Amino acid sequence: MRLVWLAAIGVLAVVMVVFTPYVLRTESTWQATAWLVMLAATVIGIAALIRAELLLRRLERQSDRNVPGT
């Protein structure tokens, strides 16, 4: 399933690179690429924070189960 997600993200990245200049109405492909990179970095950062939060919650649940007498 992870390979499917990686392939989908790859296709989405290519489509975004092709269509971003038209959507942002910029004449410069470099300017559109800069916007795309900033957007991708923001999305990846938020996804990493969500993943870290979920991992911490899972670890807390596991540590609560391992405490004797609970």
MODELLER restraints for C-alpha pairs under 7 A, 6 or more apart:
rsr = mdl.restraints
at = mdl.atoms
rsr.add(forms.Gaussian(group=physical.xy_distance, feature=features.Distance(at['CA:17:A'], at['CA:33:A']), mean=6.77, stdev=0.5))
rsr.add(forms.Gaussian(group=physical.xy_distance, feature=features.Distance(at['CA:20:A'], at['CA:32:A']), mean=5.91, stdev=0.5))
rsr.add(forms.Gaussian(group=physical.xy_distance, feature=features.Distance(at['CA:21:A'], at['CA:27:A']), mean=6.81, stdev=0.5))
rsr.add(forms.Gaussian(group=physical.xy_distance, feature=features.Distance(at['CA:21:A'], at['CA:29:A']), mean=6.08, stdev=0.5))
rsr.add(forms.Gaussian(group=physical.xy_distance, feature=features.Distance(at['CA:21:A'], at['CA:32:A']), mean=5.24, stdev=0.5))
rsr.add(forms.Gaussian(group=physical.xy_distance, feature=features.Distance(at['CA:24:A'], at['CA:32:A']), mean=6.97, stdev=0.5))
rsr.add(forms.Gaussian(group=physical.xy_distance, feature=features.Distance(at['CA:26:A'], at['CA:32:A']), mean=6.60, stdev=0.5))
